[in-house]
Amino acid sequence: MLDRLFSMKNSTREMLFRAFTLLPRPVRAAILRPIVRSARDKLERQSTPSRLILYVTDRCNASCGHCLYGRHLNPSERGELSLGELERLAGTLAVPLQSLVLTGGEPFLREDVPAICRTFDRANQTRLVTITTNGIRTGEILSAVEGILRTCRLRLNTHVSLDGMKNTHDRLRGFTGGFDKAVATARGLRELQHRYPGLNAVSVLTCVCSQNLNELAELIGFVRDDLRLFHKFQFVRSSQADVWGLGPAILSDFSPPNPDCCIQDPAQRALAFELIRDSHRLGKETLLGRRQALLLEHAMRVALKHERAAECLAGKVDGVVYTNGDVAVCEMTRPFTSLRKWEMDFGKAWSSAEAASRRAQTRRCACTHPCNLSTSLSYDLAALLDLSDRTR
């Protein structure tokens, strides 16, 4: 539900949200209740997801010890889906994607990223594309982003990863000079945003881990006061430490190459959350800031109680396609089929017996994955009311 809002122009979205928060809670509830009911009814009739995470490459030019996907990067054989295969995928989705996340690997190592965006824009009428980058290839990234904005109707979000100040970031990323390059990329994207209204958001994304906790406050200040960009956060996670209620047969093997990066101590997680909430100026009057605060709160709750914050909609609203065409309901579970088996027909793969079996196996699990949490809370009446409470 929130996908439609987040694919809007920022100023329009925030104007609507501010007006909505002024209404009394009973009035907001009366407005939201039939909307939520209608949206959930629509889910039952929806034959393909409206949010897709698409791994476009397994190649990466960094060596991050805290990367969830780090053990699968830079394989000897690529096996990447071709542009033609991706066009077939896009054309077999039954509904326009509200959100397409291009990830990897480093997405911009694929020179055809603008062509991929054009493919989904044309074949699927995708509304919003989000790309997270390590920012190392500044010139190539800015050129590709400008190419997307010049030739596509969709809106684009970009997140540049910064995981500490200069020395810490470069050490965590395994790339000397990576901090300076990422900062240059962030500044360049901010300039592009002034010229292209389709560049919906430019943000900095920080993975909170045990190695950067001690300078988180300094990094928050740098992003806020120097870069002047919105700052997103997520905790470093692994399928082994941050998922509950899944059998080992279907649990993915995603975990950081350096397991010490994960913050296992609940007290340390709580400390990091308080620091982010209190010193970051999340933008408490904005939908973007409130959603981030709500996601962090629910991730903390899931980690402490090992139970769902809301009904998980992975396998309904959310889906994942890997570089080689493998399909999963979420990143925390193993793929259940390959699109190449179905001649790249996503609809057939998503409605297969294998897909139904995997959905049945994931009815009671819980995790802290921010993408899936975001979707779940977007269809949850209580969460939406909390999100719009001015007293939060």
C-alpha positions in Angstrom: 0.0 0.0 0.0 2.8 2.5 0.9 4.5 1.6 -2.4 2.1 3.9 -4.3 3.0 6.7 -1.9 6.7 6.1 -2.2 6.6 6.1 -6.0 5.1 9.6 -5.9 7.1 12.8 -6.1 8.5 13.5 -2.6 6.8 16.8 -2.2 3.3 15.4 -3.2 3.7 12.4 -0.9 4.7 14.5 2.1 1.9 17.0 1.6 -0.7 14.2 1.6 0.9 12.5 4.6 1.0 15.7 6.7 -2.6 16.4 5.9 -3.5 12.8 6.9 -1.7 13.1 10.3 -3.8 16.1 11.3 -6.9 13.9 11.3 -8.1 12.4 14.7 -7.0 8.7 15.1 -10.6 7.4 14.8 -11.1 9.2 11.5 -7.8 7.9 10.2 -8.8 4.4 11.3 -12.2 4.8 9.5 -10.4 5.8 6.3 -7.6 3.2 6.5 -9.8 0.2 7.4 -11.6 -0.2 4.1 -8.4 0.6 2.2 -6.5 -2.1 4.0 -9.3 -4.6 3.5 -9.5 -3.8 -0.2 -5.8 -4.0 -0.6 -5.6 -7.4 1.1 -8.5 -8.7 -0.9 -6.7 -7.7 -4.1 -3.7 -9.7 -2.9 -5.7 -12.9 -3.0 -6.4 -12.2 -6.7 -2.9 -11.1 -7.6 -1.0 -13.8 -9.5 2.4 -12.2 -9.4 4.2 -9.9 -6.9 4.1 -6.2 -6.9 7.5 -5.9 -5.4 10.5 -7.7 -6.8 14.2 -7.9 -5.7 16.2 -8.6 -8.8 19.9 -9.6 -8.5 21.4 -8.4 -11.8 25.0 -9.5 -11.2 27.1 -11.5 -8.8 30.2 -9.4 -9.6 31.5 -6.9 -7.1 34.5 -4.6 -6.9 34.5 -4.5 -3.1 35.2 -7.2 -0.5 32.8 -6.4 2.4 33.1 -8.6 5.4 29.6 -7.8 6.5 27.8 -8.5 3.2 24.8 -10.8 3.5 25.5 -12.2 0.0 29.3 -12.0 0.3 30.0 -15.8 0.0 28.3 -15.9 -3.4 30.1 -13.0 -5.1 32.5 -13.2 -8.1 31.9 -16.9 -9.1 34.1 -18.4 -11.8 31.0 -18.7 -14.1 28.6 -15.7 -14.4 25.4 -17.2 -15.7 23.7 -13.8 -15.6 20.3 -13.4 -17.1 20.6 -11.7 -20.5 18.7 -8.6 -21.4 16.4 -10.7 -23.6 15.6 -13.1 -20.7 14.9 -10.1 -18.4 12.5 -8.7 -21.1 10.7 -12.0 -21.1 10.5 -11.9 -17.3 9.1 -8.4 -17.3 6.5 -9.2 -19.9 5.2 -12.2 -17.9 4.4 -10.3 -14.7 0.7 -9.9 -14.4 0.7 -6.6 -12.6 3.0 -3.5 -12.9 5.7 -3.6 -10.3 5.2 -0.9 -7.6 8.8 -1.5 -6.6 11.8 -3.1 -8.4 15.0 -3.3 -6.5 18.2 -3.9 -8.6 20.9 -5.4 -6.5 23.9 -7.8 -6.5 26.9 -7.6 -6.4 27.5 -4.1 -7.5 24.6 -3.4 -10.0 26.5 -0.8 -12.0 29.1 -3.4 -13.0 26.5 -4.3 -15.6 26.8 -1.8 -18.3 23.2 -2.4 -19.4 21.5 -1.3 -16.2 19.8 1.6 -18.1 18.6 -0.9 -20.7 17.2 -3.1 -17.9 15.3 -0.2 -16.5 13.9 0.7 -19.9 12.9 -2.9 -20.4 10.8 -3.0 -17.2 9.5 0.5 -17.9 8.2 -0.6 -21.4 7.2 -4.2 -20.8 5.8 -3.9 -17.3 5.1 -0.2 -16.6 7.2 -0.5 -13.5 6.6 2.5 -11.3 9.7 2.7 -9.1 13.2 1.3 -9.3 15.7 1.4 -6.4 19.4 0.8 -6.8 21.9 0.5 -4.0 25.6 1.1 -5.0 28.9 1.1 -3.3 29.7 4.2 -5.2 33.2 3.2 -6.3 32.7 3.8 -10.1 31.6 7.4 -9.8 31.7 8.4 -13.4 30.0 5.2 -14.7 27.3 5.4 -12.1 26.4 9.0 -12.7 26.4 8.3 -16.5 24.1 5.3 -16.1 21.7 7.1 -13.7 21.4 10.0 -16.1 20.8 7.5 -18.9 17.9 6.0 -16.9 16.4 9.4 -16.1 16.6 10.6 -19.7 14.9 7.5 -21.2 12.5 6.1 -18.6 9.1 7.2 -17.3 9.6 5.4 -14.0 10.9 7.1 -10.8 14.3 6.2 -9.5 15.7 5.9 -5.9 19.4 5.6 -5.3 21.2 4.5 -2.1 24.9 5.0 -1.7 26.5 2.8 1.0 28.6 4.5 3.7 29.5 2.2 6.6 31.7 4.5 8.6 34.1 7.4 8.3 37.0 7.1 5.9 39.2 4.5 7.6 36.4 2.4 9.0 34.4 2.4 5.7 37.5 1.5 3.6 38.4 -1.3 6.0 34.9 -2.7 6.1 34.5 -2.5 2.3 38.0 -3.9 1.6 38.7 -1.1 -0.8 41.2 1.7 -0.2 39.7 5.0 -1.3 36.2 3.7 -1.3 34.9 6.3 1.1 36.0 9.2 -1.0 34.6 7.7 -4.2 31.2 6.9 -2.5 31.0 10.5 -1.2 31.8 11.8 -4.7 29.0 9.6 -6.1 26.5 10.8 -3.5 27.3 14.4 -4.2 27.0 13.8 -7.9 23.6 12.1 -7.5 22.4 15.0 -5.4 23.3 17.3 -8.3 21.5 15.1 -10.8 18.4 15.3 -8.6 18.2 19.1 -9.2 18.1 18.5 -12.9 15.9 15.4 -13.1 12.6 15.2 -11.2 12.5 11.5 -11.9 15.3 11.0 -9.4 12.9 10.5 -6.6 15.4 10.0 -3.7 19.1 10.0 -3.1 20.0 8.5 0.3 22.9 7.1 2.2 22.6 3.6 3.5 24.5 2.4 6.5 24.8 -1.2 7.6 25.1 -1.0 11.4 27.6 -3.6 12.7 29.9 -4.2 15.7 32.8 -2.5 13.9 31.2 0.9 13.3 29.1 1.4 16.4 31.7 3.6 18.0 31.6 6.2 15.3 28.0 6.0 14.3 27.2 9.4 15.8 30.0 11.0 13.8 28.8 9.4 10.5 25.2 10.5 11.2 26.5 14.1 11.6 28.5 13.9 8.4 25.6 12.7 6.3 23.2 15.1 7.8 25.3 18.3 7.8 27.8 17.8 5.0 26.1 15.6 2.4 22.6 16.8 3.4 21.0 13.5 2.4 18.5 11.3 4.0 20.2 8.5 6.0 18.9 5.0 6.0 20.0 2.2 8.4 19.8 -1.5 8.6 21.5 -4.0 11.0 24.0 -6.5 9.5 22.1 -9.7 9.4 22.4 -13.4 8.5 19.9 -16.1 7.8 21.3 -18.2 10.6 21.1 -15.5 13.3 18.2 -13.3 12.3 15.5 -15.9 11.2 13.3 -18.0 13.4 10.8 -20.8 12.6 12.4 -22.0 9.4 13.7 -25.5 8.8 17.3 -25.9 7.8 16.2 -27.5 4.5 14.8 -24.3 3.2 16.8 -21.7 5.1 19.2 -19.9 2.8 23.0 -20.0 3.5 23.3 -16.2 3.4 25.6 -14.9 6.1 28.5 -12.3 6.2 32.0 -13.7 5.5 33.0 -12.1 8.8 30.4 -13.3 11.3 31.8 -11.0 14.0 30.2 -8.1 12.1 26.7 -9.2 13.4 25.5 -7.5 16.6 24.2 -10.5 18.6 23.9 -8.7 21.9 20.3 -7.3 22.3 21.6 -4.5 24.5 24.1 -3.4 21.8 21.3 -3.4 19.2 19.1 -1.3 21.6 22.0 1.1 22.1 22.5 1.5 18.3 18.7 2.1 17.9 18.6 4.8 20.6 21.6 6.5 19.1 20.0 6.6 15.6 16.7 7.7 16.9 18.0 10.4 19.2 20.8 11.9 17.2 19.8 11.4 13.6 16.9 13.8 13.3 15.0 11.1 11.4 12.6 13.7 10.1 9.9 12.7 12.5 7.3 14.8 10.7 8.0 13.0 7.3 6.6 9.7 6.1 10.1 8.6 5.1 11.5 9.3 8.6 8.6 7.8 10.5 8.7 4.6 8.4 12.4 4.1 9.1 11.8 4.6 12.8 8.9 2.1 12.7 10.9 -0.5 10.8 13.8 -0.3 13.3 11.4 -0.6 16.2 9.8 -3.7 14.7 13.1 -5.2 13.8 14.2 -4.8 17.4 11.0 -6.4 18.6 11.3 -9.4 16.3 14.9 -9.9 17.3 14.0 -9.9 21.0 10.7 -11.9 20.8 11.5 -14.2 17.8 8.0 -13.7 16.5 6.4 -11.8 13.7 5.6 -8.1 14.0 2.8 -8.6 11.4 1.7 -11.1 8.8 4.6 -11.7 6.4 3.6 -11.2 2.7 6.8 -12.7 1.1 5.6 -15.0 -1.6 2.5 -12.8 -2.2 3.6 -9.1 -2.5 7.4 -9.8 -2.4 9.5 -12.0 -4.6 13.2 -12.5 -5.4 15.0 -13.4 -8.6 18.7 -14.2 -8.5 21.3 -13.6 -11.1 20.9 -17.0 -12.7 17.1 -16.9 -12.8 16.5 -18.8 -9.5 13.3 -17.7 -7.8 12.6 -17.4 -4.0 9.8 -16.0 -1.9 12.4 -14.1 0.1 16.2 -13.8 0.5 16.1 -15.8 3.8 14.8 -18.9 2.0 16.4 -21.1 -0.7 15.1 -20.8 -4.3 12.2 -23.1 -5.1 12.6 -23.1 -8.9 14.4 -21.5 -11.8 12.8 -19.2 -14.4 14.9 -20.9 -17.1 13.0 -24.1 -16.3 9.8 -22.1 -17.2 11.3 -20.4 -20.2 11.4 -17.2 -18.2 7.7 -17.1 -17.6 7.4 -15.6 -14.1 3.7 -16.1 -13.9 4.0 -19.9 -14.4 6.9 -20.2 -12.0 5.0 -18.2 -9.3 1.8 -20.3 -9.6 3.7 -23.6 -9.7 3.3 -26.4 -7.1 6.8 -25.7 -5.9 5.8 -22.1 -5.2 2.7 -23.2 -3.3 4.8 -25.6 -1.2 7.3 -22.9 -0.3 4.6 -20.5 0.8 3.1 -23.2 3.0 6.6 -23.8 4.6 7.0 -20.1 5.4 3.7 -19.3 7.2 5.1 -19.0 10.7 8.7 -17.9 10.3 10.0 -14.5 11.5 12.9 -12.4 10.5 14.4 -8.9 10.7 14.7 -8.4 6.9 13.8 -4.7 6.3 12.3 -5.2 2.8 9.9 -7.9 4.0 9.1 -6.0 7.2 8.3 -2.9 5.2 5.8 -4.7 3.1 4.2 -6.4 6.0 3.7 -3.2 7.9 2.3 -1.5 4.8 -0.7 -3.8 4.9 -1.2 -3.8 8.6 -3.9 -1.4 10.0 -2.3 -1.0 13.4 1.1 -0.2 12.0 -0.3 2.3 9.6 -2.1 4.1 12.4 1.1 4.1 14.4 2.9 5.5 11.5 0.6 8.4 11.2 0.3 9.2 14.9 1.8 12.7 15.5 2.9 11.8 19.0 5.3 9.1 17.8 
